[in-house]
Amino acid sequence: MKSIRICAYLISAALTFASCAGSIPMPDLSHAERASHKWYGTTLHDLTAGRQLYIQKCSGCHGLKAPARLSAQQWEGILAEMKTKAGVKDDEEKMIMKYLVTISEMDNEDGKR
């Protein structure tokens, strides 16, 4: 009986994780180019890793917001506030920040808010 509950929990968690990830935009080469101007050397791989960390670290406690819903300044404040609660290390915070700020700035410029 206990193993059935554990299995059900794991399936539920996997489905929740998958549904959250689907609504969070994937970065593309234009995002990487923009980010590399702000943070020299930032790559598409870096932004993709930042997206994954955002999903992994932040979806455990609450629903995820699309990056364009908040400004870059708002994301910076939220990350500073939530970093310790979410167990985010300094290098992970930088990767998440690069992803959120880049997507937020570009999507808001394009009117996708």
C-alpha positions in Angstrom: 0.0 0.0 0.0 2.8 2.4 0.9 4.6 1.8 -2.4 1.4 2.6 -4.3 1.1 5.9 -2.6 4.8 6.7 -3.3 4.3 5.7 -6.9 1.2 7.9 -7.2 3.0 10.8 -5.7 5.9 10.5 -8.1 3.6 10.3 -11.1 1.7 13.4 -9.8 4.9 15.3 -9.3 6.2 14.4 -12.8 2.9 15.5 -14.4 3.0 18.8 -12.5 6.6 19.4 -13.5 5.8 18.6 -17.1 2.8 21.0 -17.2 4.8 23.8 -15.7 7.7 23.4 -18.1 5.4 23.6 -21.1 4.3 27.2 -20.4 7.8 28.5 -19.8 9.3 29.7 -23.1 12.5 28.1 -24.4 15.3 30.6 -25.2 16.5 30.8 -28.8 19.6 32.2 -30.5 18.2 35.7 -30.5 17.9 35.5 -26.7 21.5 34.2 -26.4 22.7 37.1 -28.6 20.9 39.6 -26.4 22.1 38.1 -23.2 25.7 38.0 -24.4 25.7 41.7 -24.8 24.6 42.2 -21.2 26.6 39.3 -19.7 29.6 38.7 -22.0 30.0 35.0 -23.0 26.4 33.9 -22.2 25.3 31.1 -24.5 22.1 29.5 -25.5 23.2 26.6 -23.4 23.5 28.9 -20.3 20.0 30.3 -20.9 18.5 26.8 -21.3 20.2 25.7 -18.1 18.8 28.8 -16.4 15.3 27.8 -17.6 15.7 24.3 -16.2 16.9 25.6 -12.9 14.0 28.0 -12.7 11.6 25.2 -13.3 13.3 22.8 -10.9 14.0 25.2 -8.0 10.8 27.4 -8.1 8.0 25.0 -9.1 8.4 22.9 -5.9 6.6 25.5 -3.8 4.4 27.5 -6.2 3.3 27.9 -9.8 5.7 29.5 -12.2 5.2 32.9 -13.8 6.0 33.4 -17.4 9.1 35.6 -17.5 7.4 38.4 -19.4 4.8 38.9 -16.7 7.4 40.8 -14.6 10.1 43.3 -15.4 13.8 42.6 -15.1 13.9 44.7 -11.9 11.0 42.7 -10.4 12.7 39.4 -11.2 15.9 40.6 -9.6 14.0 41.4 -6.4 12.1 38.2 -6.4 15.3 36.1 -6.9 17.1 37.9 -4.1 14.1 37.3 -1.8 13.5 33.6 -2.7 17.1 32.4 -3.2 17.6 31.1 0.3 14.1 29.6 0.6 14.5 27.7 -2.7 18.1 26.5 -1.9 19.5 28.3 -4.9 23.3 28.6 -5.0 25.1 31.8 -6.3 26.0 30.3 -9.7 22.5 29.0 -10.1 21.0 32.4 -9.2 23.1 34.0 -12.0 21.9 31.4 -14.5 18.2 31.8 -13.5 18.6 35.6 -13.6 20.1 35.6 -17.1 17.2 33.5 -18.4 14.4 35.4 -16.7 15.7 38.9 -17.4 16.6 38.2 -21.0 13.2 36.6 -21.8 11.3 39.3 -19.9 13.1 42.1 -21.7 12.7 40.7 -25.1 9.1 39.5 -24.8 8.1 42.8 -23.3 9.7 44.7 -26.1 7.8 42.5 -28.6 4.5 43.1 -26.8 4.0 39.5 -25.6 3.1 40.6 -22.0 
